[in-house]
Amino acid sequence: MTTWLRRAAWWAMDYAYVVRWQLVAVTRWRAVGELDPPASAGSPPNPTVVLIPGVFESWQFMRPLANRLHRCGCPVHLVPALGFNTGPIPDMARVVAADLVRHDLTGVVLVAHSKGGLIGRYAMVHLDPDHRIRALVAVNTPFAGSRYARWIPLPAVQAFAPTDPTLAALSADDAVNARITSVSSRFDPHIPGGSSLAGAADVQLRTPGHFRALGDPELVPVILDALARADRG
């Protein structure tokens, strides 16, 4: 199969994944308490994982990952107030920060997809005076933006343009990068420049696609490793 055909197939599988889980997001709503039960109640406690979805995604889009983490014994916390995450990055970061305070969560690890990683990083840099956030695992996050963003006539997407002031200012601040694990797919059609972040731990998954990475079986071990490192640090 040629490279072009292979990538076209990857695109198709990626959007099939999107359609499936977006339909779940709008048709089925379950509470945190209805996530799959932990596999072992006797395992050492993990830091609380706070899930932050990407743009146009509710927490339900990350439910498969939430279930896998919950089964591994990770306390999983959701932020329903984010809705479908269409607001500006600073505003969404304030929602997350306020939620941590409201629930008195400390020592948390943010696990985020795409825009969620930018929200998490913004919260770490600007909105965490009490050091409630221990680390961030960001999956396919456009830390340097995406050159495709300017061509999409939606403000929520154009915020990912490399020249966006919020994104540019965030890119210039590396104070929290050492506490970030940036996870990327082998091929991400939405972020042609990649998700690498200077000073962060970079991990590449074998699954291609911007969205299907959330279902990669290798992702949970990567997150668990980040949780262990955060717990030691």
N, CA, C and O of each residue as an XYZ file, in Angstrom:
932
protein
N       0.845     -1.197      0.000
C       0.000      0.000      0.000
C       0.882      1.249      0.000
O       1.831      1.345      0.778
N       0.565      2.202     -0.873
C       1.352      3.419     -0.936
C       1.143      4.244      0.329
O       0.178      4.054      1.069
N       2.084      5.173      0.555
C       1.982      6.024      1.739
C       0.677      6.807      1.739
O       0.031      6.948      2.777
N       0.291      7.315      0.571
C      -0.936      8.110      0.485
C      -2.155      7.279      0.847
O      -3.004      7.727      1.618
N      -2.254      6.065      0.296
C      -3.398      5.213      0.586
C      -3.416      4.787      2.052
O      -4.473      4.713      2.679
N      -2.231      4.509      2.583
C      -2.149      4.108      3.984
C      -2.659      5.232      4.883
O      -3.426      4.995      5.816
N      -2.227      6.449      4.593
C      -2.657      7.574      5.420
C      -4.140      7.872      5.244
O      -4.808      8.287      6.192
N      -4.655      7.664      4.041
C      -6.091      7.843      3.826
C      -6.888      6.845      4.661
O      -7.933      7.182      5.217
N      -6.388      5.621      4.741
C      -7.052      4.603      5.566
C      -6.985      4.986      7.038
O      -7.950      4.795      7.778
N      -5.852      5.525      7.462
C      -5.714      5.957      8.857
C      -6.702      7.075      9.172
O      -7.323      7.087     10.235
N      -6.841      8.023      8.229
C      -7.812      9.106      8.411
C      -9.213      8.537      8.600
O      -9.940      8.936      9.509
N      -9.583      7.594      7.723
C     -10.924      7.014      7.784
C     -11.167      6.329      9.125
O     -12.232      6.497      9.720
N     -10.196      5.563      9.605
C     -10.346      4.881     10.891
C     -10.415      5.881     12.039
O     -11.135      5.676     13.016
N      -9.651      6.972     11.907
C      -9.652      7.996     12.952
C     -11.031      8.629     13.082
O     -11.529      8.820     14.192
N     -11.649      8.957     11.944
C     -12.952      9.610     12.000
C     -14.073      8.643     12.333
O     -15.105      9.056     12.862
N     -13.891      7.362     12.033
C     -14.858      6.365     12.495
C     -14.860      6.311     14.020
O     -15.912      6.172     14.643
N     -13.676      6.421     14.612
C     -13.556      6.451     16.077
C     -14.261      7.687     16.630
O     -14.982      7.606     17.625
N     -14.049      8.832     15.978
C     -14.688     10.079     16.417
C     -16.205      9.944     16.389
O     -16.881     10.262     17.368
N     -16.736      9.471     15.269
C     -18.189      9.365     15.126
C     -18.770      8.473     16.217
O     -19.787      8.801     16.829
N     -18.109      7.339     16.452
C     -18.626      6.408     17.458
C     -18.724      7.063     18.829
O     -19.772      7.018     19.473
N     -17.624      7.674     19.271
C     -17.604      8.162     20.648
C     -18.273      9.513     20.812
O     -18.677      9.868     21.920
N     -18.401     10.281     19.725
C     -19.204     11.499     19.822
C     -20.684     11.154     19.923
O     -21.439     11.841     20.611
N     -21.101     10.087     19.237
C     -22.485      9.644     19.383
C     -22.755      9.192     20.812
O     -23.815      9.472     21.371
N     -21.795      8.498     21.392
C     -21.932      8.094     22.790
C     -22.058      9.327     23.679
O     -22.850      9.355     24.621
N     -21.256     10.352     23.358
C     -21.235     11.561     24.189
C     -22.586     12.262     24.222
O     -22.964     12.835     25.243
N     -23.313     12.221     23.110
C     -24.580     12.957     23.064
C     -25.790     12.084     23.368
O     -26.894     12.604     23.536
N     -25.606     10.773     23.441
C     -26.758      9.893     23.670
C     -26.724      9.165     25.002
O     -27.757      8.696     25.479
N     -25.533      9.064     25.612
C     -25.436      8.309     26.867
C     -24.625      9.104     27.871
O     -23.488      9.490     27.601
N     -25.221      9.347     29.037
C     -24.539     10.098     30.083
C     -24.468      9.237     31.329
O     -25.489      8.815     31.873
N     -23.249      8.986     31.769
C     -23.058      8.188     32.975
C     -22.203      8.971     33.957
O     -21.343      9.758     33.561
N     -22.445      8.750     35.228
C     -21.689      9.439     36.271
C     -20.387      8.720     36.537
O     -20.183      7.587     36.100
N     -19.499      9.399     37.268
C     -18.209      8.808     37.602
C     -18.403      7.494     38.333
O     -17.671      6.534     38.092
N     -19.379      7.441     39.221
C     -19.604      6.236     39.997
C     -20.010      5.047     39.162
O     -20.019      3.923     39.662
N     -20.350      5.263     37.884
C     -20.749      4.171     37.018
C     -19.624      3.715     36.102
O     -19.854      2.912     35.198
N     -18.412      4.213     36.319
C     -17.270      3.699     35.587
C     -17.011      2.266     36.023
O     -17.450      1.840     37.091
N     -16.291      1.526     35.182
C     -15.989      0.139     35.522
C     -15.272      0.069     36.861
O     -14.460      0.943     37.164
N     -15.551     -0.962     37.682
C     -14.917     -1.055     39.003
C     -13.435     -1.350     38.901
O     -12.997     -1.962     37.928
N     -12.643     -0.924     39.898
C     -11.214     -1.234     39.904
C     -10.984     -2.735     39.920
O     -11.762     -3.489     40.503
N      -9.886     -3.168     39.260
C      -9.572     -4.594     39.200
C      -9.124     -5.114     40.547
O      -9.400     -6.264     40.889
N      -8.430     -4.277     41.328
C      -7.916     -4.723     42.618
C      -8.051     -3.608     43.632
O      -7.460     -2.539     43.480
N      -8.832     -3.863     44.665
C      -9.026     -2.842     45.695
C      -7.842     -2.767     46.638
O      -7.733     -1.825     47.423
N      -6.938     -3.762     46.570
C      -5.829     -3.794     47.509
C      -4.558     -3.168     46.998
O      -3.557     -3.153     47.714
N      -4.559     -2.642     45.769
C      -3.350     -2.052     45.211
C      -3.096     -0.688     45.833
O      -4.029     -0.043     46.310
N      -1.817     -0.229     45.834
C      -1.504      1.082     46.403
C      -2.280      2.181     45.690
O      -2.481      2.098     44.479
N      -2.717      3.199     46.404
C      -3.495      4.261     45.772
C      -2.656      5.054     44.773
O      -1.482      5.335     45.013
N      -3.273      5.404     43.662
C      -2.632      6.252     42.663
C      -3.084      7.691     42.865
O      -4.121      7.933     43.484
N      -2.317      8.652     42.349
C      -2.803     10.035     42.363
C      -4.108     10.144     41.583
O      -4.346      9.374     40.653
N      -4.936     11.080     41.955
C      -6.182     11.298     41.225
C      -5.881     11.787     39.819
O      -5.073     12.695     39.622
N      -6.539     11.176     38.847
C      -6.418     11.578     37.450
C      -7.588     12.491     37.105
O      -8.746     12.132     37.319
N      -7.287     13.661     36.577
C      -8.316     14.597     36.130
C      -8.301     14.610     34.607
O      -7.293     14.971     34.000
N      -9.402     14.222     33.993
C      -9.477     14.147     32.537
C      -9.902     15.484     31.938
O     -10.849     16.118     32.404
N      -9.183     15.900     30.893
C      -9.520     17.134     30.177
C      -9.626     16.795     28.690
O      -8.611     16.493     28.063
N     -10.812     16.836     28.120
C     -10.979     16.478     26.708
C     -10.504     17.581     25.777
O     -10.114     18.664     26.214
N     -10.545     17.281     24.479
C     -10.158     18.245     23.470
C     -11.331     19.111     23.030
O     -12.424     19.030     23.591
N     -11.092     19.930     22.031
C     -12.130     20.825     21.530
C     -13.270     20.011     20.916
O     -13.037     19.010     20.239
N     -14.501     20.453     21.162
C     -15.723     19.785     20.708
C     -15.885     18.390     21.310
O     -16.639     17.572     20.783
N     -15.195     18.119     22.390
C     -15.295     16.825     23.061
C     -15.806     17.028     24.492
O     -15.356     17.934     25.194
N     -16.734     16.194     24.912
C     -17.109     16.164     26.322
C     -16.277     15.086     27.007
O     -15.516     14.373     26.353
N     -16.424     14.969     28.328
C     -15.668     13.934     29.029
C     -16.049     12.546     28.527
O     -15.255     11.611     28.627
N     -17.279     12.404     27.979
C     -17.719     11.096     27.500
C     -16.837     10.579     26.373
O     -16.701      9.370     26.185
N     -16.242     11.496     25.627
C     -15.360     11.081     24.533
C     -14.145     10.328     25.074
O     -13.563      9.498     24.375
N     -13.767     10.620     26.316
C     -12.619      9.963     26.940
C     -13.044      8.827     27.868
O     -12.231      8.313     28.637
N     -14.321      8.435     27.797
C     -14.810      7.413     28.711
C     -14.078      6.072     28.576
O     -13.821      5.439     29.600
N     -13.727      5.603     27.367
C     -12.975      4.341     27.296
C     -11.668      4.404     28.081
O     -11.302      3.454     28.773
N     -10.967      5.533     27.967
C      -9.726      5.699     28.724
C     -10.020      5.802     30.217
O      -9.296      5.237     31.037
N     -11.082      6.521     30.568
C     -11.456      6.648     31.980
C     -11.728      5.279     32.593
O     -11.308      5.004     33.717
N     -12.428      4.425     31.857
C     -12.726      3.088     32.363
C     -11.459      2.261     32.558
O     -11.313      1.563     33.562
N     -10.555      2.342     31.605
C      -9.321      1.547     31.724
C      -8.495      2.019     32.916
O      -7.946      1.201     33.654
N      -8.405      3.324     33.106
C      -7.657      3.846     34.252
C      -8.339      3.466     35.564
O      -7.675      3.106     36.536
N      -9.660      3.548     35.582
C     -10.409      3.213     36.793
C     -10.217      1.740     37.159
O     -10.088      1.394     38.333
N     -10.201      0.879     36.140
C      -9.990     -0.548     36.393
C      -8.597     -0.818     36.945
O      -8.380     -1.803     37.651
N      -7.657      0.060     36.619
C      -6.287     -0.087     37.130
C      -6.129      0.489     38.537
O      -5.030      0.481     39.092
N      -7.206      0.978     39.103
C      -7.145      1.501     40.465
C      -6.891      2.984     40.565
O      -6.577      3.489     41.642
N      -7.025      3.701     39.443
C      -6.803      5.150     39.470
C      -8.107      5.880     39.805
O      -9.114      5.671     39.128
N      -8.107      6.721     40.824
C      -9.272      7.590     41.025
C      -9.384      8.538     39.830
O      -8.425      9.234     39.498
N     -10.536      8.567     39.192
C     -10.739      9.390     37.997
C     -11.729     10.498     38.321
O     -12.826     10.243     38.816
N     -11.326     11.731     38.034
C     -12.181     12.893     38.284
C     -12.492     13.572     36.954
O     -11.604     13.776     36.127
N     -13.736     13.912     36.764
C     -14.194     14.551     35.535
C     -14.590     15.994     35.813
O     -14.897     16.362     36.947
N     -14.579     16.804     34.758
C     -14.948     18.223     34.893
C     -16.096     18.503     33.922
O     -15.872     19.073     32.854
N     -17.316     18.113     34.277
C     -18.449     18.297     33.370
C     -18.686     19.748     32.971
O     -19.265     20.008     31.916
N     -18.246     20.701     33.799
C     -18.468     22.119     33.500
C     -17.750     22.569     32.231
O     -18.058     23.635     31.697
N     -16.805     21.780     31.743
C     -16.130     22.119     30.486
C     -17.065     21.972     29.291
O     -16.801     22.534     28.228
N     -18.155     21.221     29.455
C     -19.064     20.991     28.339
C     -18.347     20.337     27.178
O     -17.649     19.337     27.348
N     -18.524     20.912     25.987
C     -17.822     20.410     24.809
C     -16.546     21.202     24.522
O     -15.998     21.134     23.423
N     -16.091     21.938     25.504
C     -14.758     22.546     25.493
C     -14.524     23.467     24.296
O     -13.524     23.336     23.590
N     -15.441     24.386     24.078
C     -15.312     25.297     22.945
C     -14.825     26.690     23.342
O     -14.569     27.518     22.469
N     -14.694     26.961     24.625
C     -14.284     28.286     25.075
C     -12.803     28.543     24.894
O     -12.049     27.618     24.592
N     -12.370     29.790     25.073
C     -10.947     30.123     24.988
C     -10.131     29.327     26.001
O     -10.630     28.963     27.066
N      -8.888     29.065     25.663
C      -8.018     28.263     26.523
C      -7.937     28.833     27.942
O      -8.092     28.070     28.895
N      -7.701     30.144     28.130
C      -7.636     30.668     29.506
C      -8.931     30.450     30.286
O      -8.893     30.130     31.473
N     -10.082     30.623     29.620
C     -11.366     30.438     30.304
C     -11.562     28.985     30.725
O     -12.006     28.711     31.840
N     -11.232     28.064     29.839
C     -11.380     26.641     30.160
C     -10.399     26.227     31.260
O     -10.713     25.379     32.096
N      -9.219     26.827     31.250
C      -8.246     26.537     32.314
C      -8.762     27.020     33.661
O      -8.543     26.371     34.684
N      -9.448     28.160     33.662
C     -10.026     28.656     34.915
C     -11.131     27.723     35.420
O     -11.300     27.553     36.628
N     -11.873     27.125     34.500
C     -12.894     26.149     34.898
C     -12.241     24.964     35.602
O     -12.719     24.509     36.642
N     -11.149     24.469     35.030
C     -10.440     23.331     35.633
C      -9.872     23.712     36.997
O     -10.036     22.978     37.971
N      -9.202     24.865     37.061
C      -8.589     25.292     38.324
C      -9.642     25.477     39.413
O      -9.431     25.077     40.558
N     -10.772     26.079     39.060
C     -11.843     26.281     40.043
C     -12.420     24.950     40.506
O     -12.800     24.803     41.668
N     -12.484     23.988     39.602
C     -13.011     22.674     39.954
C     -12.096     21.963     40.952
O     -12.572     21.300     41.872
N     -10.790     22.103     40.768
C      -9.847     21.496     41.714
C     -10.019     22.093     43.107
O      -9.978     21.380     44.110
N     -10.212     23.407     43.156
C     -10.414     24.068     44.453
C     -11.747     23.643     45.062
O     -11.824     23.341     46.253
N     -12.788     23.623     44.244
C     -14.127     23.282     44.743
C     -14.154     21.891     45.370
O     -14.817     21.674     46.384
N     -13.434     20.953     44.766
C     -13.424     19.575     45.272
C     -12.216     19.297     46.163
O     -11.996     18.163     46.589
N     -11.437     20.339     46.438
C     -10.254     20.224     47.294
C      -9.344     19.084     46.845
O      -8.918     18.261     47.655
N      -9.054     19.045     45.554
C      -8.175     18.022     44.996
C      -6.741     18.528     45.001
O      -6.476     19.650     44.569
N      -5.831     17.723     45.479
C      -4.413     18.076     45.497
C      -3.598     16.914     44.952
O      -4.041     15.765     44.965
N      -2.409     17.226     44.477
C      -1.516     16.193     43.966
C      -2.063     15.462     42.762
O      -1.756     14.286     42.563
N      -2.871     16.134     41.948
C      -3.523     15.463     40.825
C      -2.595     15.390     39.617
O      -1.641     16.158     39.490
N      -2.904     14.449     38.740
C      -2.243     14.363     37.441
C      -3.311     14.591     36.376
O      -4.297     13.857     36.311
N      -3.113     15.596     35.555
C      -4.034     15.875     34.465
C      -3.722     14.938     33.303
O      -2.561     14.777     32.928
N      -4.742     14.328     32.741
C      -4.603     13.512     31.532
C      -5.510     14.145     30.493
O      -6.729     14.178     30.657
N      -4.910     14.644     29.427
C      -5.637     15.513     28.512
C      -5.441     15.099     27.063
O      -4.427     14.507     26.694
N      -6.445     15.427     26.252
C      -6.352     15.171     24.816
C      -6.349     16.490     24.053
O      -7.196     17.351     24.287
N      -5.403     16.643     23.150
C      -5.353     17.762     22.211
C      -5.440     19.111     22.934
O      -4.546     19.442     23.713
N      -6.492     19.892     22.693
C      -6.648     21.191     23.352
C      -6.572     21.058     24.864
O      -6.113     21.973     25.548
N      -7.019     19.927     25.386
C      -6.972     19.720     26.829
C      -5.576     19.861     27.392
O      -5.404     20.315     28.524
N      -4.559     19.471     26.600
C      -3.183     19.618     27.056
C      -2.771     21.074     27.178
O      -2.012     21.435     28.078
N      -3.272     21.917     26.272
C      -2.989     23.352     26.355
C      -3.688     23.960     27.571
O      -3.132     24.818     28.257
N      -4.904     23.505     27.825
C      -5.633     23.968     29.009
C      -4.890     23.574     30.276
O      -4.724     24.382     31.189
N      -4.443     22.317     30.320
C      -3.708     21.850     31.487
C      -2.421     22.609     31.699
O      -2.085     22.977     32.825
N      -1.700     22.843     30.621
C      -0.428     23.574     30.748
C      -0.678     25.013     31.191
O       0.062     25.544     32.019
N      -1.715     25.645     30.646
C      -2.046     27.014     31.055
C      -2.380     27.051     32.545
O      -1.941     27.949     33.264
N      -3.160     26.070     33.005
C      -3.516     26.023     34.428
C      -2.280     25.842     35.300
O      -2.174     26.459     36.360
N      -1.348     25.003     34.865
C      -0.122     24.779     35.633
C       0.717     26.048     35.726
O       1.276     26.360     36.777
N       0.799     26.773     34.614
C       1.649     27.966     34.552
C       1.022     29.145     35.299
O       1.711     29.853     36.033
N      -0.283     29.354     35.113
C      -0.906     30.600     35.569
C      -1.900     30.469     36.724
O      -2.187     31.461     37.394
N      -2.428     29.277     36.970
C      -3.590     29.176     37.860
C      -3.427     28.142     38.964
O      -4.419     27.605     39.457
N      -2.209     27.859     39.352
C      -1.996     26.812     40.352
C      -1.114     27.301     41.500
O      -0.051     26.728     41.741
N      -1.534     28.350     42.211
C      -0.691     28.885     43.293
C      -0.507     27.910     44.448
O       0.481     27.992     45.178
N      -1.457     26.981     44.620
C      -1.373     26.019     45.723
C      -0.714     24.709     45.308
O      -0.645     23.764     46.094
N      -0.228     24.657     44.063
C       0.475     23.467     43.554
C      -0.384     22.213     43.680
O       0.067     21.175     44.165
N      -1.618     22.334     43.238
C      -2.522     21.188     43.253
C      -2.214     20.208     42.120
O      -2.523     19.021     42.226
N      -1.615     20.695     41.050
C      -1.349     19.861     39.875
C       0.075     19.337     39.940
O       1.036     20.106     39.948
N       0.194     18.035     39.984
C       1.511     17.423     40.101
C       2.161     17.217     38.734
O       3.366     17.414     38.580
N       1.371     16.824     37.753
C       1.929     16.523     36.432
C       0.816     16.557     35.398
O      -0.368     16.624     35.729
N       1.225     16.509     34.137
C       0.296     16.509     33.007
C       0.746     15.469     31.992
O       1.915     15.430     31.606
N      -0.188     14.628     31.563
C       0.032     13.731     30.427
C      -0.861     14.240     29.302
O      -2.086     14.182     29.402
N      -0.252     14.735     28.240
C      -0.989     15.351     27.140
C      -0.888     14.468     25.900
O       0.212     14.132     25.461
N      -2.024     14.095     25.343
C      -2.072     13.203     24.185
C      -2.394     14.015     22.934
O      -3.454     14.633     22.840
N      -1.472     14.006     21.981
C      -1.647     14.711     20.711
C      -2.071     16.167     20.917
O      -3.080     16.628     20.383
N      -1.276     16.861     21.697
C      -1.533     18.279     21.981
C      -0.683     19.165     21.073
O       0.525     18.951     20.972
N      -1.281     20.153     20.411
C      -0.523     21.048     19.522
C       0.194     22.153     20.303
O      -0.198     23.318     20.249
N       1.246     21.772     21.025
C       1.943     22.755     21.861
C       2.483     23.924     21.039
O       2.527     25.053     21.527
N       2.892     23.667     19.806
C       3.381     24.733     18.931
C       2.327     25.161     17.920
O       2.628     25.888     16.973
N       1.095     24.713     18.118
C       0.023     25.047     17.196
C      -0.028     24.112     16.005
O       0.753     23.166     15.897
N      -0.957     24.395     15.121
C      -1.102     23.637     13.879
C      -1.294     24.613     12.729
O      -2.118     25.524     12.804
N      -0.529     24.415     11.671
C      -0.634     25.352     10.544
C      -1.972     25.230      9.815
O      -2.326     26.105      9.025
N      -2.711     24.162     10.072
C      -4.020     24.005      9.439
C      -5.102     24.837     10.125
O      -6.148     25.100      9.531
N      -4.861     25.250     11.359
C      -5.915     25.878     12.160
C      -6.460     27.150     11.520
O      -7.657     27.424     11.610
N      -5.602     27.919     10.882
C      -6.046     29.207     10.341
C      -7.054     29.043      9.203
O      -7.774     29.984      8.871
N      -7.107     27.844      8.602
C      -7.997     27.633      7.467
C      -9.390     27.157      7.896
O     -10.283     27.031      7.059
N      -9.576     26.899      9.161
C     -10.880     26.440      9.658
C     -11.622     27.644     10.239
O     -11.159     28.231     11.217
N     -12.769     28.027      9.654
C     -13.452     29.268     10.075
C     -14.244     29.114     11.370
O     -15.427     29.449     11.436
N     -13.581     28.610     12.380
C     -14.199     28.459     13.696
C     -13.232     29.003     14.738
O     -12.093     28.540     14.804
N     -13.644     29.973     15.556
C     -12.727     30.545     16.557
C     -12.105     29.498     17.468
O     -10.940     29.620     17.849
N     -12.874     28.468     17.822
C     -12.355     27.444     18.732
C     -11.192     26.676     18.122
O     -10.345     26.148     18.843
N     -11.150     26.612     16.785
C     -10.059     25.913     16.094
C      -8.937     26.883     15.742
O      -7.762     26.529     15.832
N      -9.288     28.099     15.344
C      -8.264     29.074     14.984
C      -7.381     29.453     16.166
O      -6.306     30.025     15.983
N      -7.828     29.137     17.370
C      -6.999     29.367     18.562
C      -5.739     28.512     18.554
O      -4.823     28.755     19.339
N      -5.682     27.503     17.667
C      -4.499     26.645     17.582
C      -3.494     27.126     16.537
O      -2.476     26.470     16.318
N      -3.762     28.255     15.893
C      -2.795     28.798     14.939
C      -1.509     29.165     15.675
O      -1.572     29.711     16.776
N      -0.344     28.878     15.091
C       0.922     29.175     15.771
C       1.086     30.635     16.170
O       1.835     30.949     17.095
N       0.383     31.533     15.470
C       0.501     32.965     15.760
C      -0.503     33.453     16.803
O      -0.489     34.631     17.159
N      -1.364     32.580     17.295
C      -2.340     32.995     18.302
C      -1.612     33.527     19.536
O      -0.706     32.859     20.034
N      -1.977     34.706     20.047
C      -1.238     35.311     21.173
C      -1.186     34.434     22.418
O      -0.137     34.327     23.053
N      -2.297     33.809     22.774
C      -2.302     32.951     23.966
C      -1.359     31.778     23.789
O      -0.594     31.445     24.694
N      -1.414     31.153     22.625
C      -0.561     29.999     22.358
C       0.904     30.407     22.301
O       1.772     29.703     22.817
N       1.179     31.553     21.669
C       2.561     32.023     21.571
C       3.137     32.335     22.950
O       4.282     31.985     23.234
N       2.354     32.987     23.805
C       2.833     33.305     25.156
C       3.057     32.041     25.969
O       4.021     31.946     26.727
N       2.171     31.079     25.810
C       2.306     29.817     26.533
C       3.539     29.057     26.062
O       4.238     28.443     26.867
N       3.804     29.099     24.766
C       4.968     28.407     24.211
C       6.275     28.985     24.738
O       7.281     28.280     24.823
N       6.259     30.262     25.090
C       7.486     30.914     25.551
C       7.803     30.619     27.011
O       8.885     30.968     27.483
N       6.889     29.987     27.734
C       7.083     29.711     29.162
C       7.312     28.217     29.357
O       6.404     27.411     29.156
N       8.534     27.853     29.751
C       8.864     26.429     29.901
C       8.980     26.000     31.366
O       9.569     24.959     31.657
N       8.429     26.786     32.282
C       8.624     26.539     33.713
C       8.089     25.186     34.167
O       8.634     24.590     35.096
N       7.027     24.690     33.523
C       6.405     23.440     33.990
C       6.680     22.258     33.062
O       6.177     21.159     33.292
N       7.472     22.479     32.018
C       7.633     21.440     30.998
C       8.190     20.136     31.536
O       7.850     19.064     31.033
N       9.039     20.209     32.549
C       9.644     18.992     33.095
C       8.608     18.094     33.761
O       8.875     16.917     34.004
N       7.428     18.637     34.059
C       6.367     17.844     34.697
C       5.325     17.363     33.692
O       4.249     16.896     34.066
N       5.662     17.485     32.418
C       4.728     17.121     31.354
C       5.247     15.918     30.579
O       6.432     15.841     30.255
N       4.360     14.989     30.287
C       4.636     13.899     29.351
C       3.793     14.149     28.113
O       2.564     14.169     28.182
N       4.461     14.340     26.976
C       3.755     14.587     25.724
C       3.698     13.287     24.928
O       4.727     12.759     24.506
N       2.492     12.783     24.729
C       2.273     11.523     24.016
C       1.749     11.842     22.621
O       0.788     12.597     22.474
N       2.374     11.272     21.605
C       1.969     11.559     20.233
C       1.731     10.269     19.457
O       2.250      9.212     19.814
N       0.942     10.369     18.395
C       0.719      9.252     17.486
C       1.831      9.207     16.444
O       2.536     10.193     16.228
N       1.977      8.062     15.809
C       2.982      7.955     14.745
C       2.606      8.826     13.547
O       3.473      9.230     12.772
N       1.305      9.115     13.397
C       0.823      9.991     12.336
C      -0.384     10.738     12.862
O      -1.387     10.130     13.238
N      -0.286     12.063     12.887
C      -1.388     12.898     13.365
C      -1.737     13.895     12.271
O      -1.014     14.874     12.083
N      -2.831     13.670     11.542
C      -3.170     14.557     10.433
C      -3.554     15.963     10.860
O      -3.547     16.879     10.037
N      -3.888     16.151     12.123
C      -4.299     17.468     12.605
C      -3.114     18.322     13.058
O      -3.201     19.550     13.079
N      -2.022     17.675     13.415
C      -0.854     18.403     13.929
C       0.369     17.979     13.116
O       1.170     17.167     13.581
N       0.519     18.524     11.906
C       1.628     18.090     11.049
C       3.002     18.384     11.628
O       3.977     17.719     11.277
N       3.093     19.369     12.509
C       4.379     19.691     13.124
C       4.716     18.839     14.324
O       5.812     18.949     14.875
N       3.787     17.984     14.741
C       4.040     17.103     15.872
C       3.698     17.738     17.209
O       3.323     18.908     17.282
N       3.835     16.939     18.271
C       3.461     17.367     19.623
C       4.641     17.457     20.570
O       4.461     17.516     21.786
N       5.841     17.468     20.026
C       7.030     17.516     20.883
C       7.065     18.816     21.684
O       6.659     19.873     21.202
N       7.559     18.711     22.919
C       7.650     19.878     23.799
C       9.004     19.866     24.484
O       9.346     18.906     25.174
N       9.775     20.928     24.298
C      11.116     21.009     24.881
C      11.055     20.863     26.391
O      10.276     21.544     27.058
N      11.879     19.975     26.925
C      11.949     19.785     28.365
C      10.979     18.766     28.909
O      11.093     18.358     30.066
N      10.016     18.340     28.091
C       9.036     17.342     28.520
C       9.511     15.950     28.131
O      10.428     15.798     27.324
N       8.879     14.937     28.711
C       9.124     13.556     28.291
C       8.261     13.284     27.065
O       7.041     13.441     27.118
N       8.881     12.882     25.971
C       8.154     12.611     24.732
C       8.005     11.109     24.533
O       8.980     10.362     24.622
N       6.776     10.670     24.262
C       6.477      9.258     24.024
C       5.651      9.158     22.750
O       4.675      9.889     22.578
N       6.044      8.246     21.851
C       5.269      8.052     20.625
C       4.561      6.707     20.651
O       5.165      5.681     20.963
N       3.268      6.722     20.320
C       2.470      5.506     20.226
C       2.484      4.987     18.794
O       2.710      5.745     17.850
N       2.240      3.693     18.641
C       2.229      3.102     17.304
C       0.918      3.345     16.568
O       0.870      3.264     15.341
N      -0.136      3.641     17.303
C      -1.435      3.871     16.668
C      -1.435      5.199     15.919
O      -1.095      6.225     16.508
N      -1.807      5.211     14.633
C      -1.906      6.471     13.901
C      -3.253      7.140     14.143
O      -4.244      6.475     14.446
N      -3.277      8.456     14.007
C      -4.533      9.180     14.137
C      -4.541     10.124     15.324
O      -3.926      9.853     16.355
N      -5.242     11.231     15.166
C      -5.321     12.232     16.232
C      -6.185     11.749     17.397
O      -5.910     12.067     18.554
N      -7.227     10.983     17.087
C      -8.195     10.569     18.107
C      -7.992      9.133     18.580
O      -8.163      8.844     19.765
N      -7.632      8.239     17.680
C      -7.536      6.816     18.025
C      -6.452      6.545     19.060
O      -6.444      5.485     19.686
N      -5.544      7.489     19.244
C      -4.509      7.309     20.269
C      -5.125      7.093     21.645
O      -4.538      6.421     22.492
N      -6.305      7.660     21.868
C      -6.964      7.503     23.168
C      -7.332      6.050     23.445
O      -7.497      5.659     24.600
N      -7.460      5.247     22.387
C      -7.781      3.841     22.552
C      -6.588      2.921     22.410
O      -6.744      1.701     22.457
N      -5.391      3.480     22.236
C      -4.184      2.660     22.086
C      -3.918      1.902     23.387
O      -3.877      2.518     24.453
N      -3.737      0.576     23.324
C      -3.474     -0.184     24.561
C      -2.181      0.208     25.257
O      -2.002     -0.082     26.440
N      -1.268      0.871     24.530
C      -0.013      1.298     25.147
C      -0.164      2.587     25.951
O       0.731      2.945     26.717
N      -1.288      3.286     25.785
C      -1.435      4.584     26.444
C      -1.561      4.453     27.956
O      -0.946      5.223     28.694
N      -2.344      3.494     28.426
C      -2.528      3.355     29.877
C      -1.207      3.077     30.588
O      -0.943      3.711     31.609
N      -0.351      2.150     30.098
C       0.958      1.984     30.750
C       1.794      3.260     30.772
O       2.511      3.516     31.740
N       1.706      4.059     29.713
C       2.428      5.337     29.694
C       1.904      6.247     30.805
O       2.686      6.887     31.510
N       0.591      6.303     30.956
C      -0.003      7.139     32.001
C       0.361      6.619     33.384
O       0.696      7.400     34.275
N       0.296      5.303     33.568
C       0.645      4.728     34.868
C       2.100      5.006     35.221
O       2.427      5.244     36.384
N       2.969      4.977     34.221
C       4.377      5.310     34.470
C       4.516      6.768     34.889
O       5.284      7.089     35.795
N       3.764      7.656     34.222
C       3.800      9.077     34.595
C       3.254      9.281     36.007
O       3.764     10.115     36.755
N       2.224      8.525     36.373
C       1.681      8.615     37.732
C       2.717      8.175     38.760
O       2.863      8.793     39.814
N       3.434      7.099     38.442
C       4.456      6.608     39.375
C       5.572      7.626     39.541
O       6.055      7.852     40.650
N       5.986      8.249     38.422
C       7.043      9.263     38.499
C       6.565     10.480     39.286
O       7.309     11.052     40.083
N       5.314     10.865     39.049
C       4.762     12.012     39.784
C       4.668     11.707     41.269
O       4.907     12.582     42.101
N       4.321     10.467     41.606
C       4.195     10.071     43.009
C       5.554     10.090     43.708
O       5.660     10.451     44.880
N       6.597      9.693     42.961
C       7.946      9.707     43.546
C       8.466     11.125     43.692
O       9.205     11.441     44.624
N       8.060     11.989     42.738
C       8.587     13.347     42.742
C       7.866     14.264     43.671
O       8.213     15.441     43.769
